[in-house]
């Protein structure tokens, strides 16, 4: 029976350690998860390379949409080079047109820049008006994994669109992400050919000892941190799902 791979998104050294301790199979390495994840620093990439887990680095130079200028695409190519130099497993990319459709031309540039690296298409696909068309484009580009909430605020709410995406391109791994936990993991296994799943496994960060840290905006309200116990709980739920699947 194939193990369901657990990817945990992290944005600091403590998160890398918690993901490894809890039994994650892979990390998505980011900066600023509170903004949906930005490109991590070179220093954090170097730390992740020593963690003993495959790491996929987010390539996203700013918050907001995924409609990139020519300069931003060039910046992302440099960031991809940094990922390769750090020895990480791969990159997480995405590019959209103003109407939400995936930008095939920009994605082709990024895929070419990432040659030899593993590639995930990120939640830019959740803005696409036609998910089947988007999956066909990924197939043409040779991208074999997509992270998605099914175009909804949470993957549980978007489960029907996720199922349609998986049916449209069976050769592409559809990795649910967005509100995933040990409490709802079985839902995705019941509706999808679930091979991989993505979660933050996070809890609220403790308040800083110095109130000025919050007052000055150095730690925003609602900050969260990866929790090894939550990683462990989701890992256990996935293993239970695997054990319950019929063999063969």
HELIX and SHEET records of a PDB file:
HELIX    1   1 UNK A   13  UNK A   22  1                                  10    
HELIX    2   2 UNK A   33  UNK A   35  5                                   3    
HELIX    3   3 UNK A   42  UNK A   49  1                                   8    
HELIX    4   4 UNK A   70  UNK A   86  1                                  17    
HELIX    5   5 UNK A  104  UNK A  113  1                                  10    
HELIX    6   6 UNK A  123  UNK A  127  5                                   5    
HELIX    7   7 UNK A  131  UNK A  141  1                                  11    
HELIX    8   8 UNK A  159  UNK A  168  1                                  10    
HELIX    9   9 UNK A  185  UNK A  191  1                                   7    
HELIX   10  10 UNK A  211  UNK A  215  1                                   5    
HELIX   11  11 UNK A  228  UNK A  244  1                                  17    
SHEET    1   A 8 UNK A 118  UNK A 121  0                                        
SHEET    2   A 8 UNK A  90  UNK A  93  1                                        
SHEET    3   A 8 UNK A  54  UNK A  58  1                                        
SHEET    4   A 8 UNK A  26  UNK A  29  1                                        
SHEET    5   A 8 UNK A   5  UNK A  10  1                                        
SHEET    6   A 8 UNK A 196  UNK A 199  1                                        
SHEET    7   A 8 UNK A 173  UNK A 177  1                                        
SHEET    8   A 8 UNK A 145  UNK A 148  1                                        
SHEET    1   B 2 UNK A 202  UNK A 204  0                                        
SHEET    2   B 2 UNK A 224  UNK A 226 -1                                        
END                                                                             
